[in-house]
Every structure is written in C-alpha cells, then in structure tokens.
Amino acid sequence: MMLCSSTPLILLVFCSFSYFVVINGRITITVDSSSSEERHKPREKEPCCTDRMKNQDESDIDCGGLQCPKCRDMRKCTSPNDCLSDVCLDGTCIPSPSCRDQIQNQGETDVDCGGRMCRKCQDMKTCIHSYDCLSGVCINNTCIPSPSCRDQMQNQDETDIDCGGRTCPKCQDMKICNISCDCLSDVCINNICIPSSSCMDQIRDQDETDIDCGGQTCPKCQDMKTCIHSYDCLSGVCINNTCIPSPSCMDQIRDQDETDIDCGGQTCPKCQDMKTCNTPQDCLSDVCINNICIPSPSCLDQIQNQDETDIDCGGMTVSAVFVLTMNAFHHLPVKIKYRTKMRLMLIVVARFVRNAAMVKLAIPVWTV
C-alpha cells in the first residue's frame, strides 16, 4: 500500500515475522522478530581456565589438569604435574624443596629433618652432626637419646644398662660391675654383682664349711675342701675335716674291692701285716693265711725260709718270730675268730719252747 503526500510518507510494513519502515519510498529499518527472540535468549558459556569454576579436568579452580596452568602451593592436586612445585602430597601442592615434602632433600640428614634448614631429628633418625638431633647426641650417624639413667642404653659411665658408675643407681644382682660400689649387694666378683651373704660371694660366711660350699644352705663341697659332716661333701665322705673322693683308697671305708679298709683288691695298695686279705696279692708280705696278711719271712708264712729246717720250724729265728707274733697278736682285727687267735698263740709258744730247748737259747729269746 502506498500513500502520497507533500509531507514525508512513513509506512510500517509487516511481512510474516518481520517488519520494516518505508520513508518516501525508501526502506530504512528492518526488524526480524525471530532473530530478535533468539538474541534475547541467554547463551551457555563454554568451560575455560578463567571461569572461576572447577570444571574440565582441573584439580582445583582454574588450575591443574591437562588444560589449565599448574596450581600454586597449597592448592589441590591429583598428581605432581598439577603443581608448580611438582610436589603433590596428600592431594595438596607442597612447596619444593621444603621440610614437609616427605622427601630427603635440601641439606636434610633424614626425611624432612636435620641439616641447617629443617627442624632437628627425633631419636634414631639419621644424622651427621650432633646439632642434627633433638637429643644433641649423634653416634654412628644415628640420633641417640641424651644419656640418662632411664634410656635403656649403657652409656655415660654405667657398668650395665642404666645402673652402676658414679651417676646411675647401683646394679641389681647378676648385673655387670667394675667395683663393689656398683652393686646393691656391695659384692662384685668377676665383674658380676653377687648377692651379699650368698653361696657365690667368694667369702666363707653363713654356715659354710669352705668358701661358698658346705653347710645347710650352700652346695656340697668338692673333693679336698673343708668339711664337718659327710653331708658337706659331694662324695659323702668327710675324713679329718676334708672331703675325700668316694669310693677311693683314702675314704676310711671298706668299699670297692678292698679286702680291708683302703687296702687290698685290684685298686688300692696292698695291705699291711695282720690286715684282712683274700689272696697273697692283697698283702705287702705276699702271704695270706686264714684271710690274714702274715709277715714274711716268718715262722707263720707256711713257707720254708729263713734258716728253717722245715716249713715254719727249726733254725735260729724263732725268737724274733715269737716277738713279732706276740706283738701282732694285740693288733689282730676283731673279725678274726677267738679260736683262731688262740691257735696261733699256742703254735708259736709250742714251737718256741721246742726250738729253745734244742738250741739252748731259752733265756736269750726273751731278751731279743
């Protein structure tokens, strides 16, 4: 539609969803209603590293991941690549190097301690100098607790762990010592604290019969130690206050294969005259008659010897035999029966009288 006039002609023409303005036959303004509506709609923003939002693969807001810059210290991370420091610890970017990165770096002597930068190390951590340790003690490159009497270590001048020496308390029994003053018992023997008044103090005390043995309290004594009773001795034999080995040839007991006390048999020495015997080998005289060792040569040895004219008779020796036999008679063992004693005496007397009459030496016989 068109209108004519001397004044400017302004037409508003609508066409579908658009309209335009015609002034004096010229279109001056065109408006598309559909595009206008679209322009008025809000547009969705695309994710980026400056949107102040944690999106994409960021580990923290606008940092980390493959798209955005690395994160500063103390920002969240999932890997060291997320951090400017390249240290991600427990999901946090840690300054590196630092005393909290759980890495032994800088001048640290152990992880995050020691050296001139980080705090001093706890006990048993690695060190180089004493100032690396809280205790101030570095031994064999290890921080050691400062010496004390409660550190469960033998240090200072202790003789055993936490005892002995000039600083710590005295040691209990059986601990190591240097001198008696190191021990509660005040007894130090062979560098061991020994209970006082005991069976190990190398002192004869209590009711001991010898040093640390005998009596009712201590162990029995070894052979040749001093004793009072047989129960003081391991051997069970106490003779002349001395423990004697048993069985032996010195125990004053007829044991083993002895034929008399401590003599005869295969083990002990041969027996003296008038001792009990089983065979001639049991006797020093090598004569055993009626189980008695008989002096030899003699007039009782059942051997023709001396100047005898027959076995145990004749000759000039009867006087000496008589004296020997009469002297021995008083020492005969009780074990010999009475009739045997009488028989021996009658034999000697009869032979003495007979020989004395023959050689006319009756009087000199009694003066031999």
Protein Blocks (a to p, Z undefined) as FASTA:
>chain_A
ZZddfbdcdddddehjbccddeehiafbdcdfklmmmmmpccdddddfklopaehjbfbe
highjkbccddehiacfbfklpmnlpaeehiacddddfklopaehjbfbehighjkbccd
dehiacfbfklpmnlpaeehiacddddfklopaehjbfbehighjkbccddehiacfbfk
lpmnlpaeehiacdehiaklopaehjbfbehighjkbccddehiacfbfklpmnlpaeeh
iacddddfklopaehjbfbehighjkbccddehiacfbfklpmnlpaeehiacddddfkl
opaehjbfbehighjklmmmmmmmmmmmmmgcfklcfklmmmmmmmmmmmmmmmmmmnop
mmmmmmZZ
